[in-house]
Amino acid sequence: MKPNRLLLAKPRGFCAGVERAIDVVEMALQLYGPPVYVRKEIVHNKYVIESLGAKGAVFVEELDEVPEGAVTIFSAHGVSPEVRTRAAARRLKVIDATCPLVTKVHLEAIRFAQEGRSIILVGHAGHDEVIGTMGEVPEHIQLVGSIEEAERVQVADPERVAVTTQTTLGVDDAEAVVDVLRRRFPKLVTASSGDICYATQNRQTAVKLLAKEAELVLVLGSDNSSNSRRLREVAEGAGARAYLIDDASQIDPAWLEGVRCVAITAGASAPEHLVQGVVAYFRALGVEQIDEIEAVEEKVTFTLPPEFARDRARRGVAS
């Protein structure tokens, strides 16, 4: 028995923050010419990195790899004040591609610290976004990554505690951790609106819907993409088998044995052409029924950094 139906999640793939970050790199290449240096991966997807690299973007781990005075872009995941200070010391021309929703979390952390609160950041150790957020107020913030850690965490004043979260977490998992913190610290302060980004939530909502019908869910995304990994976990939590793949070449035919319905989604940093490659794979197997299921309508867009408008005007480049 082979699959006879394919479901496509909508929304899927690029979010507004990722589109903005990629546009920043491409516009910088157009405006200033290559090479343009990017600290860390602009977004966590190997195909995006390879494509931009072919156009002249140079990805570095740290700023000491960048020639003094060069055009340098900060990734969508944000950076700490220490990184900004080092960039200034090297006289780098910085363009900040930090997602506005990540910037919101940074500003919340700063505000909570100014209010004299102990801050608990729910997130994954070592993730670029977490490193940047914690770097804003290192003396006031500590990381919690699980329910078990939430049960053990200690604070200076249990009545003055605030919580913020990494933007790409699983919604249900994050809420479970925050529930523990609320029980332990009844006066816990949270952000006025949730920190988990709209795109992360919408893609998780869509995959839950599809997992009710599909026995197998394929998630397009790189292994270092937090939101892509969460999509696989959410699909499994909803009762489907799920795999995270970079592209159609990683599909194991054994996964399809006994499966009638397959669902496809993509993390917020995965390009649409990868999804279409998987669709082509199943068309070649003879699957004719392909349905796109829209769970949530997305209309969010973000403006580009103001540096571009100024430099365009100076150079006489059309918008």
CORSUL-V964326 format. One record per backbone hydrogen bond with DSSP energy under -1.0 kcal/mol. NH is the residue of the N-H (numbers start at 1). CO is the residue of the C=O. Records with the same first field share a line. If there is no record, write none. Layout:
NH=CO  CO
This chain:
4=260
5=260
6=289
7=262
8=291
9=264
10=293
13=266
15=268
19=15
20=16
21=17
22=18
23=19
24=20
25=21
26=22
27=23
28=24
29=25
30=26
31=27
32=28
33=29
36=56
37=71
38=58
39=73
40=60
45=43
49=45
50=46
51=47
52=48
53=49
54=50
56=53
57=52
58=36
60=38
65=62
66=63
69=90
70=67
72=93
73=37
74=95
76=42
78=75
84=80
85=81
86=82
87=83
88=84
89=85
90=86
91=88
92=87
93=70
94=92
95=72
97=74
99=76
102=99
103=99
104=100
105=101
106=102
107=103
108=104
109=105
110=106
111=107
112=108
113=109
114=110
115=111
116=113
117=112
118=160
119=140
120=162
121=142
122=164
123=144
127=124
131=127
132=128
133=129
134=130
135=131
136=133
140=137
142=119
144=121
150=146
151=147
153=149
160=157
162=118
163=189
164=120
166=122
174=170
175=171
176=172
177=173
178=174
179=175
180=176
181=177
182=178
183=179
184=180
185=181
188=185
189=161
197=167
201=197
202=198
203=199
204=200
205=201
206=202
207=203
208=204
209=205
210=206
211=207
213=210
214=210
215=261
216=261
217=241
218=263
219=243
220=265
221=245
225=222
229=225
230=226
231=227
232=228
233=229
234=230
235=231
236=232
237=233
238=234
239=236
240=235
241=215
243=217
245=219
250=247
251=248
255=252
256=253
257=254
258=1
259=256
262=5
263=216
264=7
265=218
267=220
270=267
274=271
276=272
277=273
278=274
279=275
280=276
281=277
282=278
283=279
284=280
286=283
287=282
291=6
293=8
295=10
308=305
310=306
311=307
312=308
313=309
314=310
315=311
316=312
317=312
